[in-house]
Amino acid sequence: MWERVGEVVLSNNLKKHKSFVNYLYSQNIEIANGKFLFKLLAPNILNYITSKTKKQNLKIAIVANDIDRITLGAIKEIASNYNNLSIVTRRVNRVKKLQNDFYEKNGVIITVTSNQRKALSKTNIILNFDFPEENLNKFNIYEKAIIVNFEERVKIAKRSFNGINIQDYEISMKKGKLKELVMQDRSLIELFSKKDIYEANLYKEQSYETLRKNLKQDNVIINFLYGNKGRKIANFL
């Protein structure tokens, strides 16, 4: 176990000991798990997916109920670069101002909805920021959708679903950065997850824009995305 910036980073081996992990949580000890970084990398992940598919005019949906500063920042950044974007949320009024501002300033129409029957029925890429499995499965999901689950692992109950369900990711960063983060101790690099180490060194209270700028400076990129059972996804056709 390695402590850094007010939270702990568990080795890949320690993560397997659920009783120990649960004990840390019971003591209100924050554990770096890559989830905060996962959400922060949402625009990169979307770019990664779209660069590997031949489909055009993709319909994209951001699914979120807790529209915090990271989610809001991601919505703004993605809306600036992609058309056919919709936001699926129960807190429709929370994002109405954003919807109006984007249309007035950029001429971009963002659809905001909570319609379970129609909202995701034709969506190609679903960025699920925080819907738990039970809530997401209430929606009629396009059977060939690509789903990215940022908050927790989600299994799609729909039997006809034949899409891609992304649960995890792997990153790389500029040469020497990882060694710097582990204080030059190379032995730690093999024992810990790169994303956990990087996340533990983030100053999470910084603005979304500053955090994104730091990612760019450190050349943090997506290497791989993983689906169910830890399977590396190679084909997004």
Buried (B, 14 or more C-beta within 10 A) or exposed (E): EBEBBEBBBBBEEBBEEEEEBEEBEEEEBEBBBBBBBBBBBBBBBBBBBBEEBEEEEBBBBBBBBEBEEBBBBBBBBBBEEBEBBBBBBEBEEBBEEBBEEBEEEEEBEBBBBEEEEEBBBEBBBBBBBBBEBEBBBEBBBBEEBBBBBBBEEBEBEEEEBEBBBBBBBBBBBEEEBBEEBBEEEEEBEEBBBBBBBBBBBBEBEEEBEEBBEBBEEBEBBBEEBBBBEEEEBEEBE
